[in-house]
Amino acid sequence: MKTSEQTLQQLDRAIRKIAEKFPTTEEATLMTDIHIRVTQETGELTVFNDDDEEITRCIVEQWINNADDNFYEQITPVLRQCIEKNKALVEGMSILKPFSLVLENDDRETVAELYLVDDELVIIDPDLMEGLDEDLDSFLDKLLKD
């Protein structure tokens, strides 16, 4: 699925609305994660805090009635891209760190961790570390042979 410019704009707007709910302050006082719930049939994207209180919602027209079996795998990189684009806003939210932005399906099951913010660490894509053990083992083997 090729993501339309309208979809990217809608997602950017949703991320900005999330950030508006947690304006930058001197001291973060709220402890929560951000849960982004997407309903495949309706294209509805709804954002909640840990207490299941709604933060914002929008309808992504391109996602309405999307019957792809790998729908969530397709939208995960798009959401990560939009979060990365708005990285300064997300990292500046007045939420105690560490906190995560998590993608959920309409059954409230976690599909993917989209973004983790910590004082020292930011994880954008957990797949980045995939295969690292094998690469390090190979490097160590070559180093020891020399």
C-alpha positions in Angstrom: 0.0 0.0 0.0 1.5 3.3 -1.1 0.7 6.0 1.5 -1.0 9.1 0.2 0.0 12.6 1.1 -3.4 13.1 2.7 -2.8 10.2 5.0 0.6 11.5 6.0 -0.9 14.9 6.8 -3.7 13.3 8.9 -1.1 11.4 10.9 1.1 14.5 11.4 -2.0 16.4 12.6 -2.8 13.5 15.0 0.7 13.5 16.5 0.6 17.3 16.9 -2.7 17.0 18.7 -1.2 14.4 21.1 1.7 16.8 21.8 -0.8 19.6 22.5 -2.4 17.5 25.3 1.1 17.2 27.0 2.6 20.7 26.5 6.3 21.1 27.4 6.7 22.2 31.0 9.6 22.5 33.4 8.8 19.2 35.1 6.9 16.3 33.8 4.2 15.1 36.2 2.2 12.6 34.3 3.2 8.9 33.9 1.6 7.3 30.9 2.2 5.6 27.6 0.5 6.6 24.4 -1.7 3.9 22.9 -2.5 4.4 19.2 -5.4 2.1 18.3 -6.3 1.6 14.6 -9.5 -0.1 13.5 -8.9 -1.7 10.1 -12.5 -1.7 8.9 -13.3 1.9 9.7 -9.9 3.5 9.3 -10.3 5.1 12.7 -7.2 6.0 14.6 -7.8 6.7 18.2 -5.2 7.7 20.8 -5.5 6.8 24.5 -3.5 7.2 27.6 -2.9 4.4 30.1 -6.2 5.1 31.8 -8.0 4.5 28.5 -8.9 8.2 28.3 -9.2 9.4 24.7 -6.6 12.0 23.7 -7.6 12.4 20.0 -9.1 10.6 17.1 -9.3 10.8 13.3 -10.4 8.8 10.3 -7.7 7.8 7.8 -9.7 7.5 4.6 -7.0 5.4 2.9 -7.3 2.8 5.6 -11.1 2.4 5.5 -12.1 -1.2 4.6 -8.5 -2.2 4.1 -8.8 -6.0 4.0 -5.0 -6.8 3.8 -3.9 -9.5 6.1 -0.7 -7.6 6.9 -2.4 -4.2 7.4 -0.7 -3.5 10.7 2.7 -4.4 9.3 2.1 -2.0 6.5 1.0 1.0 8.7 3.7 0.5 11.4 6.6 2.1 9.3 4.2 4.9 8.2 3.4 5.7 11.8 7.1 5.5 12.8 8.0 7.9 9.9 5.4 10.4 11.1 6.6 10.2 14.7 10.2 10.6 13.7 9.2 13.6 11.6 7.7 15.1 14.8 10.5 13.8 17.1 11.0 17.2 18.9 7.4 17.5 19.8 7.1 13.9 21.0 10.3 14.0 23.0 9.3 17.3 24.5 5.9 16.1 25.9 5.5 16.5 29.6 5.3 12.8 30.3 7.7 11.1 32.8 10.3 9.2 30.9 10.6 6.5 29.9 7.3 6.4 27.9 6.3 4.6 24.7 4.0 5.1 21.8 2.4 1.7 21.1 0.3 0.6 18.1 -2.7 -1.5 19.1 -5.4 -3.3 17.0 -9.1 -2.8 17.6 -9.0 -5.7 20.1 -6.6 -3.6 22.3 -3.7 -6.0 21.6 -0.3 -4.5 21.1 0.9 -4.9 17.6 4.1 -2.9 17.7 6.1 -0.5 19.9 6.4 2.5 17.6 8.7 4.7 19.7 10.3 4.6 23.1 11.5 7.8 24.7 14.0 7.7 27.6 16.4 10.3 29.0 19.4 8.4 27.6 17.8 6.2 24.9 15.4 6.5 22.0 14.3 3.4 20.1 12.6 4.0 16.8 12.6 0.6 15.2 13.3 -2.5 17.2 14.0 -4.3 13.9 17.2 -2.3 13.7 18.9 -4.6 16.2 17.8 -7.7 14.3 20.8 -9.9 13.4 23.2 -7.9 15.6 24.2 -11.0 17.6 25.2 -12.8 14.5 27.2 -9.8 13.2 29.0 -9.4 16.4 29.8 -13.2 16.6 31.2 -13.1 13.1 33.3 -10.1 13.8 34.7 -11.7 17.0 35.5 -14.9 15.1 37.4 -13.0 12.4 39.2 -11.0 15.1 40.3 -14.0 17.1 41.5 -15.8 13.9 43.9 -13.0 13.2 
